[in-house]
Amino acid sequence: MVCGALITHLVLCRIQLAVSITVVFGTGDVLTEQPVEKKGIKGYDLPRTGRMAFYGGAIWRLAATRWFRFLQAKIVLQNKTLEMVTHVAIDQTFFAPASLFVFLSSMSIVEGSSPSEKLSKSFITALRRNQIVWPFMSLFNFRFVPLDHRVILVNVIPLGWNCYLSDANSSTMVAYASPMQQGI
């Protein structure tokens, strides 16, 4: 009886996580299309929101959950401050570029556009902006947030980043100044 209740609880937690991340990714796109891009109701691109929501719930959630578990299990040091800094360094060196690559590539594929073109236009700018925003968020996340809640935190708090990803993926990204022009 206890085992069955535990399994039910775990399944419900995973469903809740999937739904919440799906909603947050979709919300990030809606916020980008409306207040940022000012598309209005008539210009609203529901399929774009659907793609963002699907990516968040089906792809990113699984990758991030496994990545956080991997870091927690494999990078264990006596000095917890050094462990946290190591987690952030490894996260920013490997997971950040890989996840941006997968995001931009997979979104361009489902949109029917060229992954190489989208990567050449958006990847470096998005990665540089990632490196401005996420190391600080990751330090907080690895230091204070329990493993099971890390994926939720990196989705709920930084809705702005999801807005940015949606914008980076949309055609408006092309019109922005390059990182060199912006001094980034």
Residue pairs with C-beta under 8 A, 6 or more apart in sequence:
13 148
17 61
17 65
17 151
17 152
18 57
18 58
18 61
19 57
20 152
20 155
20 156
21 56
21 57
21 60
21 61
21 151
21 152
21 155
22 53
22 54
22 56
22 57
22 58
22 61
23 53
24 56
24 155
24 156
24 159
24 162
25 52
25 53
25 55
25 56
25 57
25 60
25 155
25 162
26 49
26 50
26 52
26 53
26 56
27 159
27 162
28 52
28 159
28 161
28 162
28 163
28 165
28 166
29 48
29 49
29 52
29 53
29 162
29 163
29 166
30 44
30 49
31 159
31 162
31 163
32 163
32 164
32 166
32 167
32 170
33 39
33 43
33 44
33 45
33 48
33 49
33 166
34 40
34 44
36 163
36 167
37 167
37 170
37 172
39 45
48 166
48 170
51 107
51 110
51 111
52 107
52 162
52 165
52 166
52 169
55 103
55 106
55 107
56 155
56 162
59 102
59 106
60 99
60 103
61 151
63 99
63 102
64 95
64 99
64 150
64 151
64 154
65 151
67 91
67 95
68 147
68 150
68 151
69 147
71 87
71 90
71 91
71 142
72 147
75 83
75 86
75 87
75 90
76 83
77 83
77 86
84 139
84 142
84 143
85 139
87 138
87 142
88 135
88 138
88 139
88 142
91 134
91 138
91 142
92 130
92 131
92 134
92 135
92 138
96 127
96 130
96 131
96 134
97 127
100 123
100 126
100 127
100 130
101 119
101 123
103 165
103 169
104 115
104 118
104 119
104 122
104 123
104 126
104 168
104 169
105 115
105 118
105 119
107 118
107 169
108 114
108 115
108 117
108 118
108 119
108 169
109 115
118 169
121 173
121 174
122 168
122 169
122 173
124 179
125 168
125 173
125 176
125 178
125 179
125 184
126 164
126 165
126 168
128 179
128 184
129 164
129 184
132 184
133 158
133 161
134 161
137 154
137 157
137 158
141 150
141 153
141 154
142 150
145 153
155 162
167 173
